[in-house]
Amino acid sequence: MLYSSQCEYAIRALTRMALHFGEGPVSAKTLAETENIPFHFLAKILQDLSRRGLLLSKKGPRGGFVLARPPEEITAAEIVEIVDGLEFMNRCAVGYLRCCDETPCPQHDLWMSVRKHLENYLENTTLAEMGSVVKYKIQNLEENTDPAERAVLMGLARPTKKEPIEDDATLDPDDAESDEENL
């Protein structure tokens, strides 16, 4: 991915907070559990976002974090810039130090096009829009889906364990024949 894990986690947590905007503070623990993010790492990210003015923190038993502004006013570009910076947008795609229009690298023209699309996406996509996508996905998943599986299905988390691969010796020979017919 283009972003650091820290930035990915920030986007996921802030998107989740957008879903609950106006409902009061959300604790770091709740966000960590819901988004399958390591708690201590997320707590540091949220504290940094609070120091940078994107979040407000509320202390006390019902404390937590709230967005400092409505989710319609916070863009993906703002989040990425605060967490990772936007310098990666101006770097050469293949690492040349002096890549420019006059001395382009082999990927220069392609990267310029991709960069413009990415800049447009980041600048014009708000937390409210990202939250709407997540809300739609949540509503369209079966209610009995395991929360961790639900997060993976929604694209919010990576699988935490690999499924065992069936050994050929344990397969039913009749199933193997029907599989061959389908090839």
C-alpha positions in Angstrom: 0.0 0.0 0.0 1.0 3.6 -0.4 0.5 4.4 3.2 2.2 3.3 6.4 0.4 0.9 8.8 0.0 3.9 11.1 -1.8 5.8 8.3 -4.0 2.8 7.4 -5.0 2.4 11.1 -5.7 6.1 11.4 -8.0 6.0 8.3 -9.8 3.0 9.6 -10.3 4.4 13.1 -11.4 7.8 11.9 -13.8 6.2 9.4 -15.4 4.2 12.2 -15.6 7.4 14.3 -17.4 9.1 11.4 -20.1 6.4 11.6 -20.7 7.5 15.3 -20.3 11.2 14.9 -22.5 13.1 17.3 -23.0 10.1 19.6 -20.2 11.0 22.0 -16.7 9.8 22.6 -15.4 6.5 21.3 -12.7 4.8 23.4 -9.4 3.7 22.0 -10.2 0.2 23.3 -13.5 0.0 21.4 -11.9 1.2 18.2 -9.0 -1.2 18.6 -11.4 -4.2 19.1 -13.8 -3.2 16.4 -11.1 -2.6 13.8 -8.8 -5.4 14.9 -5.9 -2.9 15.5 -3.3 -3.3 18.2 -4.5 -1.2 21.1 -1.3 0.4 22.2 -0.4 1.3 18.6 -3.8 2.8 18.0 -3.8 4.7 21.3 -0.6 6.5 20.2 -2.1 7.3 16.8 -5.2 8.7 18.4 -3.2 10.8 20.8 -1.1 12.2 17.9 -4.3 13.0 15.9 -5.6 14.8 19.0 -2.4 16.8 19.4 -2.6 17.7 15.6 -6.2 19.0 16.0 -8.1 16.3 14.1 -9.6 14.7 17.3 -10.7 16.0 20.6 -10.0 13.8 23.7 -12.4 13.5 26.6 -11.1 12.1 29.9 -13.1 10.2 32.4 -15.0 6.9 32.7 -17.1 7.8 29.6 -14.2 9.4 27.8 -12.6 8.7 24.5 -12.1 10.5 21.3 -14.4 12.5 19.0 -13.8 14.1 15.6 -12.9 17.8 16.0 -15.0 18.6 13.0 -17.9 17.0 11.1 -16.8 14.1 8.9 -17.9 16.0 5.8 -15.2 18.5 6.5 -12.3 16.0 6.9 -10.7 14.7 3.7 -8.5 11.7 3.2 -5.7 14.0 2.1 -5.8 15.8 5.4 -5.4 12.4 7.3 -2.6 11.2 5.0 -0.8 14.5 5.3 -1.0 14.6 9.1 0.1 10.9 9.5 2.5 10.2 6.7 2.9 13.5 4.8 2.3 13.9 1.1 6.0 13.9 0.0 5.6 10.5 -1.5 3.4 12.1 -4.2 6.4 14.1 -5.5 9.0 11.3 -5.4 10.1 9.4 -8.5 8.2 6.1 -8.9 11.4 4.2 -9.4 13.6 6.2 -7.0 15.6 8.5 -9.3 16.9 11.6 -7.5 16.6 13.9 -10.5 13.4 12.7 -12.2 11.4 15.6 -13.8 9.8 16.5 -17.1 13.2 17.4 -18.6 14.9 14.2 -17.4 12.1 11.6 -16.8 12.5 8.1 -15.5 10.9 5.2 -17.4 7.7 5.5 -15.2 7.5 9.3 -15.2 4.4 9.8 -17.4 2.5 6.9 -16.0 3.2 8.0 -12.4 2.1 11.6 -13.2 -1.2 10.3 -14.4 -1.6 8.0 -11.4 -0.6 10.8 -9.0 -3.2 13.2 -10.4 -5.9 10.6 -9.9 -4.7 9.8 -6.4 -4.5 13.5 -5.5 -8.0 14.0 -6.8 -9.3 11.0 -4.8 -7.6 12.1 -1.5 -8.6 15.7 -1.8 -12.3 15.0 -2.7 -13.0 12.0 -0.5 -14.3 12.8 3.0 -14.6 10.7 6.1 -18.4 11.0 5.7 -18.1 9.3 2.3 -15.8 6.6 3.6 -18.1 6.0 6.5 -21.1 5.6 4.2 -19.3 2.9 2.3 -18.4 1.0 5.5 -22.0 1.4 6.8 -23.4 0.0 3.5 -21.0 -3.0 3.7 -21.9 -3.6 7.3 -25.6 -3.5 6.6 -25.2 -6.0 3.8 -23.3 -8.6 5.7 -25.1 -11.4 7.5 -25.7 -10.5 11.2 -24.3 -13.8 12.5 -20.9 -13.2 10.8 -18.0 -13.3 13.3 -16.8 -9.7 14.1 -13.2 -10.5 13.0 -14.4 -12.1 9.8 -16.8 -9.2 9.3 -13.9 -6.7 9.5 -11.9 -8.8 6.9 -14.9 -9.0 4.6 -15.3 -5.2 4.8 -11.7 -4.7 3.9 -11.0 -3.2 7.3 -8.6 -5.9 8.6 -6.3 -8.6 7.4 -7.0 -12.2 8.3 -5.3 -13.1 11.6 -4.9 -16.8 10.9 -4.5 -18.9 7.9 -7.1 -21.6 7.1 -5.6 -25.1 7.0 -5.0 -26.5 3.5 -6.7 -29.8 3.0 -4.3 -32.7 2.4 -5.1 -34.6 -0.9 -5.1 -37.8 1.1 -8.1 -36.7 3.1 -10.2 -35.7 0.1 -13.1 -37.9 -1.0 -12.1 -39.6 -4.3 -15.6 -39.0 -5.6 -15.2 -35.3 -5.1 -11.9 -35.3 -7.0 -13.6 -37.0 -10.0 -16.3 -34.4 -10.1 -13.7 -31.6 -9.8 -11.9 -33.0 -12.8 -15.2 -33.0 -14.8 -15.6 -29.3 -14.0 -12.1 -28.4 -15.4 
